[in-house]
């Protein structure tokens, strides 16, 4: 896994509110290995590492 340009900053309080459902969302999305993910409006990027782990090294994750 590599994250281009910069790593995510510390989560803000809003992101912490949703932290308990992050794993459920990743499971619900059922991202296959090698998938491409665009996290539009990702804020500080707290989900990017979880998306990257889900899609594996053959996948691609971008956050805007």
Phi and psi in radians as a Rosetta constraint file:
Dihedral C 1 N 2 CA 2 C 2 CIRCULARHARMONIC -2.338 0.35
Dihedral N 2 CA 2 C 2 N 3 CIRCULARHARMONIC 2.523 0.35
Dihedral C 2 N 3 CA 3 C 3 CIRCULARHARMONIC -2.014 0.35
Dihedral N 3 CA 3 C 3 N 4 CIRCULARHARMONIC 2.044 0.35
Dihedral C 3 N 4 CA 4 C 4 CIRCULARHARMONIC -1.284 0.35
Dihedral N 4 CA 4 C 4 N 5 CIRCULARHARMONIC 2.588 0.35
Dihedral C 4 N 5 CA 5 C 5 CIRCULARHARMONIC 1.249 0.35
Dihedral N 5 CA 5 C 5 N 6 CIRCULARHARMONIC -1.188 0.35
Dihedral C 5 N 6 CA 6 C 6 CIRCULARHARMONIC -2.628 0.35
Dihedral N 6 CA 6 C 6 N 7 CIRCULARHARMONIC 2.725 0.35
Dihedral C 6 N 7 CA 7 C 7 CIRCULARHARMONIC -1.508 0.35
Dihedral N 7 CA 7 C 7 N 8 CIRCULARHARMONIC 2.730 0.35
Dihedral C 7 N 8 CA 8 C 8 CIRCULARHARMONIC -1.062 0.35
Dihedral N 8 CA 8 C 8 N 9 CIRCULARHARMONIC 2.537 0.35
Dihedral C 8 N 9 CA 9 C 9 CIRCULARHARMONIC -1.424 0.35
Dihedral N 9 CA 9 C 9 N 10 CIRCULARHARMONIC 3.115 0.35
Dihedral C 9 N 10 CA 10 C 10 CIRCULARHARMONIC -1.073 0.35
Dihedral N 10 CA 10 C 10 N 11 CIRCULARHARMONIC 2.498 0.35
Dihedral C 10 N 11 CA 11 C 11 CIRCULARHARMONIC -1.159 0.35
Dihedral N 11 CA 11 C 11 N 12 CIRCULARHARMONIC 2.545 0.35
Dihedral C 11 N 12 CA 12 C 12 CIRCULARHARMONIC -1.548 0.35
Dihedral N 12 CA 12 C 12 N 13 CIRCULARHARMONIC 2.940 0.35
Dihedral C 12 N 13 CA 13 C 13 CIRCULARHARMONIC -0.991 0.35
Dihedral N 13 CA 13 C 13 N 14 CIRCULARHARMONIC -0.592 0.35
Dihedral C 13 N 14 CA 14 C 14 CIRCULARHARMONIC -1.065 0.35
Dihedral N 14 CA 14 C 14 N 15 CIRCULARHARMONIC -0.751 0.35
Dihedral C 14 N 15 CA 15 C 15 CIRCULARHARMONIC -1.132 0.35
Dihedral N 15 CA 15 C 15 N 16 CIRCULARHARMONIC -0.613 0.35
Dihedral C 15 N 16 CA 16 C 16 CIRCULARHARMONIC -1.155 0.35
Dihedral N 16 CA 16 C 16 N 17 CIRCULARHARMONIC -0.508 0.35
Dihedral C 16 N 17 CA 17 C 17 CIRCULARHARMONIC -1.089 0.35
Dihedral N 17 CA 17 C 17 N 18 CIRCULARHARMONIC -0.660 0.35
Dihedral C 17 N 18 CA 18 C 18 CIRCULARHARMONIC -1.611 0.35
Dihedral N 18 CA 18 C 18 N 19 CIRCULARHARMONIC -0.090 0.35
Dihedral C 18 N 19 CA 19 C 19 CIRCULARHARMONIC -0.921 0.35
Dihedral N 19 CA 19 C 19 N 20 CIRCULARHARMONIC -0.712 0.35
Dihedral C 19 N 20 CA 20 C 20 CIRCULARHARMONIC -1.083 0.35
Dihedral N 20 CA 20 C 20 N 21 CIRCULARHARMONIC -0.419 0.35
Dihedral C 20 N 21 CA 21 C 21 CIRCULARHARMONIC -1.765 0.35
Dihedral N 21 CA 21 C 21 N 22 CIRCULARHARMONIC -0.025 0.35
Dihedral C 21 N 22 CA 22 C 22 CIRCULARHARMONIC -0.986 0.35
Dihedral N 22 CA 22 C 22 N 23 CIRCULARHARMONIC -0.869 0.35
Dihedral C 22 N 23 CA 23 C 23 CIRCULARHARMONIC -1.099 0.35
Dihedral N 23 CA 23 C 23 N 24 CIRCULARHARMONIC -0.671 0.35
Dihedral C 23 N 24 CA 24 C 24 CIRCULARHARMONIC -1.110 0.35
Dihedral N 24 CA 24 C 24 N 25 CIRCULARHARMONIC -0.690 0.35
Dihedral C 24 N 25 CA 25 C 25 CIRCULARHARMONIC -1.156 0.35
Dihedral N 25 CA 25 C 25 N 26 CIRCULARHARMONIC -0.754 0.35
Dihedral C 25 N 26 CA 26 C 26 CIRCULARHARMONIC -1.046 0.35
Dihedral N 26 CA 26 C 26 N 27 CIRCULARHARMONIC -0.761 0.35
Dihedral C 26 N 27 CA 27 C 27 CIRCULARHARMONIC -1.113 0.35
Dihedral N 27 CA 27 C 27 N 28 CIRCULARHARMONIC -0.763 0.35
Dihedral C 27 N 28 CA 28 C 28 CIRCULARHARMONIC -1.103 0.35
Dihedral N 28 CA 28 C 28 N 29 CIRCULARHARMONIC -0.654 0.35
Dihedral C 28 N 29 CA 29 C 29 CIRCULARHARMONIC -1.175 0.35
Dihedral N 29 CA 29 C 29 N 30 CIRCULARHARMONIC -0.485 0.35
Dihedral C 29 N 30 CA 30 C 30 CIRCULARHARMONIC 0.854 0.35
Dihedral N 30 CA 30 C 30 N 31 CIRCULARHARMONIC 0.920 0.35
Dihedral C 30 N 31 CA 31 C 31 CIRCULARHARMONIC -1.196 0.35
Dihedral N 31 CA 31 C 31 N 32 CIRCULARHARMONIC 2.175 0.35
Dihedral C 31 N 32 CA 32 C 32 CIRCULARHARMONIC -1.367 0.35
Dihedral N 32 CA 32 C 32 N 33 CIRCULARHARMONIC 2.710 0.35
Dihedral C 32 N 33 CA 33 C 33 CIRCULARHARMONIC -0.981 0.35
Dihedral N 33 CA 33 C 33 N 34 CIRCULARHARMONIC 2.384 0.35
Dihedral C 33 N 34 CA 34 C 34 CIRCULARHARMONIC 1.551 0.35
Dihedral N 34 CA 34 C 34 N 35 CIRCULARHARMONIC 0.015 0.35
Dihedral C 34 N 35 CA 35 C 35 CIRCULARHARMONIC -1.186 0.35
Dihedral N 35 CA 35 C 35 N 36 CIRCULARHARMONIC 2.807 0.35
Dihedral C 35 N 36 CA 36 C 36 CIRCULARHARMONIC -1.952 0.35
Dihedral N 36 CA 36 C 36 N 37 CIRCULARHARMONIC 2.268 0.35
Dihedral C 36 N 37 CA 37 C 37 CIRCULARHARMONIC -2.155 0.35
Dihedral N 37 CA 37 C 37 N 38 CIRCULARHARMONIC 2.304 0.35
Dihedral C 37 N 38 CA 38 C 38 CIRCULARHARMONIC -2.019 0.35
Dihedral N 38 CA 38 C 38 N 39 CIRCULARHARMONIC 2.017 0.35
Dihedral C 38 N 39 CA 39 C 39 CIRCULARHARMONIC -1.723 0.35
Dihedral N 39 CA 39 C 39 N 40 CIRCULARHARMONIC 1.560 0.35
Dihedral C 39 N 40 CA 40 C 40 CIRCULARHARMONIC -1.409 0.35
Dihedral N 40 CA 40 C 40 N 41 CIRCULARHARMONIC 2.264 0.35
Dihedral C 40 N 41 CA 41 C 41 CIRCULARHARMONIC 1.330 0.35
Dihedral N 41 CA 41 C 41 N 42 CIRCULARHARMONIC 0.641 0.35
Dihedral C 41 N 42 CA 42 C 42 CIRCULARHARMONIC -1.365 0.35
Dihedral N 42 CA 42 C 42 N 43 CIRCULARHARMONIC -0.069 0.35
Dihedral C 42 N 43 CA 43 C 43 CIRCULARHARMONIC 1.075 0.35
Dihedral N 43 CA 43 C 43 N 44 CIRCULARHARMONIC -2.250 0.35
Dihedral C 43 N 44 CA 44 C 44 CIRCULARHARMONIC -1.340 0.35
Dihedral N 44 CA 44 C 44 N 45 CIRCULARHARMONIC -0.013 0.35
Dihedral C 44 N 45 CA 45 C 45 CIRCULARHARMONIC 1.442 0.35
Dihedral N 45 CA 45 C 45 N 46 CIRCULARHARMONIC 0.562 0.35
Dihedral C 45 N 46 CA 46 C 46 CIRCULARHARMONIC -1.147 0.35
Dihedral N 46 CA 46 C 46 N 47 CIRCULARHARMONIC -0.377 0.35
Dihedral C 46 N 47 CA 47 C 47 CIRCULARHARMONIC -1.644 0.35
Dihedral N 47 CA 47 C 47 N 48 CIRCULARHARMONIC -0.194 0.35
Dihedral C 47 N 48 CA 48 C 48 CIRCULARHARMONIC -1.024 0.35
Dihedral N 48 CA 48 C 48 N 49 CIRCULARHARMONIC -0.774 0.35
Dihedral C 48 N 49 CA 49 C 49 CIRCULARHARMONIC -1.127 0.35
Dihedral N 49 CA 49 C 49 N 50 CIRCULARHARMONIC -0.633 0.35
Dihedral C 49 N 50 CA 50 C 50 CIRCULARHARMONIC -1.199 0.35
Dihedral N 50 CA 50 C 50 N 51 CIRCULARHARMONIC -0.682 0.35
Dihedral C 50 N 51 CA 51 C 51 CIRCULARHARMONIC -1.113 0.35
Dihedral N 51 CA 51 C 51 N 52 CIRCULARHARMONIC -0.773 0.35
Dihedral C 51 N 52 CA 52 C 52 CIRCULARHARMONIC -1.069 0.35
Dihedral N 52 CA 52 C 52 N 53 CIRCULARHARMONIC -0.719 0.35
Dihedral C 52 N 53 CA 53 C 53 CIRCULARHARMONIC -1.119 0.35
Dihedral N 53 CA 53 C 53 N 54 CIRCULARHARMONIC -0.636 0.35
Dihedral C 53 N 54 CA 54 C 54 CIRCULARHARMONIC -1.216 0.35
Dihedral N 54 CA 54 C 54 N 55 CIRCULARHARMONIC -0.668 0.35
Dihedral C 54 N 55 CA 55 C 55 CIRCULARHARMONIC -1.568 0.35
Dihedral N 55 CA 55 C 55 N 56 CIRCULARHARMONIC -0.253 0.35
Dihedral C 55 N 56 CA 56 C 56 CIRCULARHARMONIC 1.307 0.35
Dihedral N 56 CA 56 C 56 N 57 CIRCULARHARMONIC -3.091 0.35
Dihedral C 56 N 57 CA 57 C 57 CIRCULARHARMONIC -1.183 0.35
Dihedral N 57 CA 57 C 57 N 58 CIRCULARHARMONIC -0.364 0.35
Dihedral C 57 N 58 CA 58 C 58 CIRCULARHARMONIC -1.472 0.35
Dihedral N 58 CA 58 C 58 N 59 CIRCULARHARMONIC -0.194 0.35
Dihedral C 58 N 59 CA 59 C 59 CIRCULARHARMONIC -1.554 0.35
Dihedral N 59 CA 59 C 59 N 60 CIRCULARHARMONIC 3.140 0.35
Dihedral C 59 N 60 CA 60 C 60 CIRCULARHARMONIC -2.483 0.35
Dihedral N 60 CA 60 C 60 N 61 CIRCULARHARMONIC 2.358 0.35
Dihedral C 60 N 61 CA 61 C 61 CIRCULARHARMONIC -2.231 0.35
Dihedral N 61 CA 61 C 61 N 62 CIRCULARHARMONIC 2.298 0.35
Dihedral C 61 N 62 CA 62 C 62 CIRCULARHARMONIC -2.270 0.35
Dihedral N 62 CA 62 C 62 N 63 CIRCULARHARMONIC 2.449 0.35
Dihedral C 62 N 63 CA 63 C 63 CIRCULARHARMONIC -2.124 0.35
Dihedral N 63 CA 63 C 63 N 64 CIRCULARHARMONIC 2.359 0.35
